[in-house]
Amino acid sequence: MSSTATNPAQEAGVPAPRPLVRQPVVRRRRSSWIALGVALIAVSGAGGGWLWLATSDREAVVAVARDVPMGAELKAEDLVEARIATDPALDPVSADDLKKLVGKRTTVGLEKGSLLTASSVTDDPLVKEGEQLVGVTLSRLPATRLDPGQKVEAVHTPKESAASSSDDEASKTERLQATVIEVSAADNSGDRVVDLAVNSIDGTTLAQWAADDAVTLVIVPDAGS
């Protein structure tokens, strides 16, 4: 006769304890972090689009690399390529024409960092048709620098009339309109040669004054100043 083993707890009417079952841990991502990630992606995309538009809407133009006086002949080192945002109010020379500008003369003084415009340069020579070029040696020049293209007056100052101070003599002072073409470096004695363009009718007269060392230059004020 077989016997069956019984659990004392069952005999006492107490239910048997259930085995412990570990539940899998589910990590929940906070919705705020997800929203932040979506926002960052959107901002990055918008920033990239703005940067692309900002850089693509630029044009290559010609800028001035160093100061250039009025009337000077442009050299390659005077110019540089620059990129600027397009603006209908600006009319700079395209960088495609940079090499074509070398050898042209400036019609105004150019400042470093400024944009070059078509009206700032010219192919026309400083000595125009109907003019003559006369070199005048001077020991005294105005303290203001004389630039090519600058308008001056060549005043006749003969030595024998230096002591004369009458108003009548002063009113008869001869003077010629001239344009500065070039100013040489000073020689050992401090003299400089100034090339002046004058009307062909006045060329011989100015040359005679220069031979007699009887020329003084007077700067003509700019009419726009």
C-alpha positions as CSV (number, residue, x, y, z in Angstrom):
1,M,0.0,0.0,0.0
2,S,1.5,3.3,-1.2
3,S,1.4,6.4,0.8
4,T,1.3,10.1,-0.6
5,A,3.4,12.7,1.1
6,T,1.3,15.8,2.0
7,N,2.4,19.4,2.6
8,P,1.8,20.5,6.1
9,A,0.7,23.9,4.8
10,Q,-1.9,22.2,2.5
11,E,-3.2,20.2,5.5
12,A,-3.6,23.4,7.5
13,G,-5.6,25.0,4.6
14,V,-3.0,27.6,3.8
15,P,-2.4,28.3,0.1
16,A,1.0,27.6,-1.2
17,P,3.2,30.7,-2.0
18,R,3.5,31.6,-5.7
19,P,6.9,31.7,-7.2
20,L,8.4,35.2,-7.8
21,V,8.4,36.2,-11.5
22,R,10.6,39.2,-12.5
23,Q,8.8,41.6,-14.8
24,P,11.0,43.1,-17.7
25,V,11.9,46.7,-17.0
26,V,10.6,49.0,-19.7
27,R,12.5,52.3,-20.0
28,R,10.2,55.0,-21.1
29,R,11.6,57.9,-23.1
30,R,10.4,61.2,-22.0
31,S,8.4,63.0,-24.7
32,S,10.2,66.2,-23.9
33,W,13.5,64.8,-25.0
34,I,12.0,63.6,-28.3
35,A,10.5,67.0,-28.9
36,L,13.8,68.7,-28.2
37,G,15.6,66.4,-30.7
38,V,13.0,67.2,-33.4
39,A,13.4,70.9,-32.7
40,L,17.2,70.7,-33.1
41,I,16.9,68.9,-36.4
42,A,14.5,71.5,-37.7
43,V,16.8,74.4,-36.6
44,S,19.9,72.8,-38.1
45,G,18.0,72.3,-41.4
46,A,16.9,75.9,-41.4
47,G,20.4,77.2,-40.6
48,G,21.9,75.2,-43.4
49,G,19.4,76.5,-45.8
50,W,20.0,80.1,-44.8
51,L,23.8,79.6,-45.1
52,W,23.4,78.1,-48.6
53,L,21.3,81.0,-49.7
54,A,23.6,83.6,-48.1
55,T,26.7,82.2,-49.8
56,S,25.1,81.4,-53.1
57,D,23.7,84.9,-53.5
58,R,27.1,86.5,-53.7
59,E,29.1,87.8,-56.7
60,A,32.8,88.2,-57.4
61,V,33.8,91.8,-57.9
62,V,37.0,93.9,-58.1
63,A,38.2,95.7,-54.9
64,V,41.1,98.1,-54.3
65,A,44.1,96.4,-52.6
66,R,45.9,99.6,-51.7
67,D,45.6,103.3,-52.1
68,V,45.9,104.6,-55.7
69,P,46.1,108.3,-56.5
70,M,44.0,109.9,-59.2
71,G,45.5,109.6,-62.7
72,A,47.8,106.7,-61.8
73,E,48.1,103.6,-64.1
74,L,46.6,100.6,-62.5
75,K,48.9,97.6,-61.7
76,A,47.9,94.0,-60.9
77,E,48.9,94.4,-57.3
78,D,46.5,97.4,-56.9
79,L,43.5,95.2,-57.4
80,V,42.0,92.1,-55.6
81,E,39.0,89.9,-56.0
82,A,36.2,90.1,-53.4
83,R,32.8,88.5,-52.9
84,I,29.9,90.6,-51.9
85,A,26.1,90.2,-51.5
86,T,24.3,91.3,-54.6
87,D,22.8,94.8,-54.3
88,P,21.1,96.7,-57.1
89,A,22.4,99.9,-55.5
90,L,26.0,98.9,-56.2
91,D,27.6,98.8,-59.6
92,P,31.1,97.3,-59.1
93,V,33.3,95.9,-61.9
94,S,33.0,92.1,-62.2
95,A,36.0,90.0,-61.2
96,D,35.9,88.5,-64.7
97,D,37.3,91.9,-66.0
98,L,40.1,92.2,-63.4
99,K,42.9,91.6,-65.9
100,K,41.4,94.0,-68.4
101,L,41.8,96.8,-65.8
102,V,45.5,96.6,-65.6
103,G,47.0,99.5,-67.5
104,K,44.0,101.8,-67.3
105,R,44.2,105.1,-65.5
106,T,42.1,106.2,-62.5
107,T,39.8,109.1,-62.8
108,V,39.6,109.5,-59.0
109,G,41.7,108.6,-56.0
110,L,41.0,105.0,-54.9
111,E,41.1,104.0,-51.3
112,K,42.1,100.5,-50.0
113,G,39.1,98.3,-49.4
114,S,36.7,100.2,-51.7
115,L,34.9,98.6,-54.7
116,L,36.0,99.6,-58.2
117,T,33.4,101.0,-60.5
118,A,33.5,101.5,-64.2
119,S,33.6,105.3,-63.8
120,S,36.7,105.1,-61.7
121,V,39.0,104.1,-64.6
122,T,39.5,105.3,-68.2
123,D,41.4,104.3,-71.3
124,D,41.9,108.0,-72.3
125,P,45.5,109.2,-71.9
126,L,46.1,112.2,-69.6
127,V,47.7,114.1,-72.4
128,K,44.7,114.7,-74.7
129,E,44.6,115.6,-78.3
130,G,45.6,119.3,-78.9
131,E,47.9,119.3,-75.8
132,Q,51.7,119.2,-75.3
133,L,53.8,117.8,-72.6
134,V,56.3,120.1,-71.0
135,G,58.7,119.2,-68.2
136,V,59.3,121.9,-65.6
137,T,62.1,121.6,-63.0
138,L,61.0,123.0,-59.7
139,S,62.9,123.4,-56.4
140,R,59.7,124.4,-54.5
141,L,56.4,122.6,-54.7
142,P,53.2,122.8,-52.7
143,A,53.2,120.7,-49.5
144,T,50.1,119.0,-50.8
145,R,51.1,116.0,-53.0
146,L,50.6,116.5,-56.7
147,D,48.8,113.6,-58.3
148,P,48.5,112.7,-62.0
149,G,45.4,114.4,-63.4
150,Q,45.4,117.2,-60.9
151,K,44.7,120.7,-62.3
152,V,47.2,123.4,-61.6
153,E,48.2,126.9,-62.8
154,A,51.7,127.5,-64.1
155,V,52.4,131.1,-63.0
156,H,55.2,133.1,-64.7
157,T,57.5,134.5,-62.0
158,P,60.5,136.2,-63.7
159,K,63.3,137.2,-61.4
160,E,63.4,140.9,-62.5
161,S,59.8,141.4,-61.4
162,A,60.3,139.9,-58.0
163,A,60.8,143.3,-56.3
164,S,57.8,144.8,-58.0
165,S,54.8,145.1,-55.8
166,S,52.4,147.4,-57.7
167,D,48.8,146.3,-58.2
168,D,49.1,147.0,-61.9
169,E,52.1,144.6,-62.3
170,A,50.3,141.9,-60.2
171,S,47.2,142.1,-62.4
172,K,49.4,141.4,-65.5
173,T,50.9,138.2,-64.1
174,E,50.8,135.6,-66.7
175,R,49.5,132.1,-65.9
176,L,48.6,129.0,-67.9
177,Q,46.2,126.2,-67.1
178,A,47.9,122.8,-66.9
179,T,47.4,119.2,-65.8
180,V,49.9,117.3,-63.8
181,I,51.0,114.1,-65.6
182,E,53.8,112.9,-63.5
183,V,56.1,114.1,-60.7
184,S,59.7,112.7,-60.5
185,A,61.6,111.8,-57.4
186,A,63.8,114.5,-55.9
187,D,67.4,114.7,-57.2
188,N,70.4,115.3,-55.1
189,S,69.7,119.0,-54.9
190,G,66.0,118.5,-54.0
191,D,64.7,119.5,-57.4
192,R,61.8,117.6,-59.0
193,V,60.6,117.5,-62.6
194,V,56.9,117.9,-63.0
195,D,55.5,116.9,-66.4
196,L,52.6,119.3,-67.3
197,A,50.1,118.9,-70.1
198,V,49.1,122.3,-71.6
199,N,47.3,123.6,-74.6
200,S,49.5,123.2,-77.7
201,I,49.4,127.0,-78.2
202,D,50.9,127.5,-74.7
203,G,53.5,124.7,-74.9
204,T,56.3,126.9,-76.3
205,T,55.6,129.7,-73.8
206,L,55.7,127.3,-70.8
207,A,58.9,125.7,-72.1
208,Q,60.5,129.2,-72.2
209,W,59.4,130.0,-68.7
210,A,60.8,126.7,-67.5
211,A,64.2,127.4,-69.3
212,D,64.4,130.7,-67.4
213,D,63.5,129.0,-64.1
214,A,60.6,131.3,-63.9
215,V,57.6,129.0,-63.1
216,T,55.6,128.5,-59.9
217,L,52.8,126.0,-59.6
218,V,49.5,126.9,-57.9
219,I,47.0,124.2,-57.1
220,V,43.5,124.9,-58.6
221,P,40.8,124.2,-56.0
222,D,38.4,121.5,-57.0
223,A,35.2,123.0,-58.3
224,G,33.1,120.5,-56.3
225,S,34.8,121.4,-53.0
